[in-house]
Amino acid sequence: MARRYLRLLGAQLRIAGLVSLQYRADFFTDGLLSLFWLGVNVAPLAVVYGRRETLAGWSFPEALIVIGWFTWLKGILDGAVNPCLTAIVEHIRKGTLDFVLLKPADAQFLVSTAKFAPWRGVDSVGGLLLLAFAFVRLQRWPTPGAVLAALLLLCTAVALLYSLWLIAISVAFWVVRLDNLAFLFGSVFDAARWPVSVFRGAWRFLFTFVIPLAILTTYPSLALLGRLDARTGLFAVLGTLAFFVLARQIWRRAILHYSSASS
Amino acid sequence: MRGAGVARALRAFPSLLRVGVAEAVAYRAEFVVWLLTTTMPLIMLALWGEVAREGGPLGGFSGADFTAYFLAAFVVRQLTGVWVAWDMNREIREGLISMRLLRPIHPLVAYAAENLAVLPMRLLLSLPVALAALFIAGRDHVTHDPALLGLFCLSTAGAWLLGFGLMATIGALAFFIESSLAVADLWFGLFFVCSGYFVPLSLFPAWLRPTLDLLPFRAMLGLPVELLIGRLGRAEALHGLAIELFWILACWALALFVFGAGARRYSAYGA
């Protein structure tokens, strides 16, 4: 069973790789755009720290680490999540989702691996560079344990991103004309470029519990700096697991709701 | 010939607007999603408000000033957002633009009507925010000068015209290049930083200001916002409006040129 799905994943990835090789020029445009957005993301930060030493307890290099994680996740979002999202919304609108549902494999798996844009991986390189730069400015390096914890939290963040995405897709079954879902997704995600402790009151609550942006970028950054306490980390992992299960349930409900475009 | 075309466009415009409004009402859910995608000013409001609270006023902006600024930015953005580049890009790629080219009205006019028609719905949604802004930030944070309020309306209308001209140019690039949406992406990045969307422009280093004032970005957001919250005198406002007018004319000329040149070399699939 598991081997079959691994082979399926391999096939889908191979197809994505072959497709992207046809658009080699994208490597350069995506790469340049990614560098450009790195600058755009750092600009407001530079303005703040041009006038202040710290912001809500975060120094400039520390805040850069958050942007580094943000850029990395953005690469994953644009490279693996958003292409599938637009593809499935298109399927629902045109009624061609039938062909996916008819295939002898789990529909969620099929739509989640339908499309990749590997060139977007350039973003991850940019994110790594930013992380390296931040630690050079801090004049110390993270301990191996901190790196391990940060990587675990990166997996958590990706799982969370995926669950949010799955819920968004499920909504598309009810409200068909949602070709702008990807934009909504991106704009909510945009707030994750700031450490969550910058926000107060209702915003803090919203970004920690309702749209858990804290788990996406702030916690991995704290872990990398060695400032995340174990209980918060554990809480984040367990919360994400619960969220993942919930998303799967919503997806199954939604798929039952699907009635093809022509029927 | 030209005059007849303009007269026809003017006659058709109200009907086009009515169709657009009906469409906006029909796709309410999509509409709310779009509204939610422009929450960035509110997030920036929270952020800069916190900065001001932590260490006192910043570059002449207190916490309440930031609130007024970003709420005004939210409203202006609601009123001046256009998405014509995406529509045009899709229709050119899928060959749907042939339909528009056949109609006896210039496609740019039809696009403009579609993009304008959502304004009633957007007003409905952003007016409560505007009123709340007035209530929270207090009357001191909105200009009292009726002339400046008039200029605010002018510059907001101008911001829409400028945005539409630019987006139409970028959309029409799809006639020539495959990745015209990458150009839109690039444009938005510059816009976010240089228009006052992330940071009020007066917080930028002084040596950057003259350049930023001359670029088209400020006219699309920063200028109307600063006018509304009473940060500009009449002379400064008129100076900004003159720059805005220049960019509007330049962008519309460019849009018409690029679209015309593109339509001439365009051949739809199956045609």
Chai-1 contact restraints between the chains, C-beta under 6 A:
chainA,res_idxA,chainB,res_idxB,connection_type,confidence,min_distance_angstrom,max_distance_angstrom,comment,restraint_id
A,T29,B,S179,contact,1.0,0.0,6.0,A-B,restraint_1
A,T29,B,A182,contact,1.0,0.0,6.0,A-B,restraint_2
A,L33,B,D185,contact,1.0,0.0,6.0,A-B,restraint_3
A,F36,B,G189,contact,1.0,0.0,6.0,A-B,restraint_4
A,W37,B,G189,contact,1.0,0.0,6.0,A-B,restraint_5
A,V40,B,G189,contact,1.0,0.0,6.0,A-B,restraint_6
A,V40,B,F192,contact,1.0,0.0,6.0,A-B,restraint_7
A,V40,B,V193,contact,1.0,0.0,6.0,A-B,restraint_8
A,A43,B,V193,contact,1.0,0.0,6.0,A-B,restraint_9
A,P44,B,F198,contact,1.0,0.0,6.0,A-B,restraint_10
A,P44,B,V199,contact,1.0,0.0,6.0,A-B,restraint_11
A,V47,B,V199,contact,1.0,0.0,6.0,A-B,restraint_12
A,V47,B,L203,contact,1.0,0.0,6.0,A-B,restraint_13
A,R51,B,L58,contact,1.0,0.0,6.0,A-B,restraint_14
A,R52,B,G55,contact,1.0,0.0,6.0,A-B,restraint_15
A,V175,B,A29,contact,1.0,0.0,6.0,A-B,restraint_16
A,R177,B,Y27,contact,1.0,0.0,6.0,A-B,restraint_17
A,R177,B,E30,contact,1.0,0.0,6.0,A-B,restraint_18
A,N180,B,V33,contact,1.0,0.0,6.0,A-B,restraint_19
A,F183,B,T37,contact,1.0,0.0,6.0,A-B,restraint_20
A,L184,B,V33,contact,1.0,0.0,6.0,A-B,restraint_21
A,L184,B,L36,contact,1.0,0.0,6.0,A-B,restraint_22
A,L184,B,T37,contact,1.0,0.0,6.0,A-B,restraint_23
A,S187,B,T37,contact,1.0,0.0,6.0,A-B,restraint_24
A,A191,B,I43,contact,1.0,0.0,6.0,A-B,restraint_25
A,V198,B,L47,contact,1.0,0.0,6.0,A-B,restraint_26
A,V198,B,E50,contact,1.0,0.0,6.0,A-B,restraint_27
A,F199,B,A46,contact,1.0,0.0,6.0,A-B,restraint_28
A,R200,B,E50,contact,1.0,0.0,6.0,A-B,restraint_29
A,W203,B,A46,contact,1.0,0.0,6.0,A-B,restraint_30
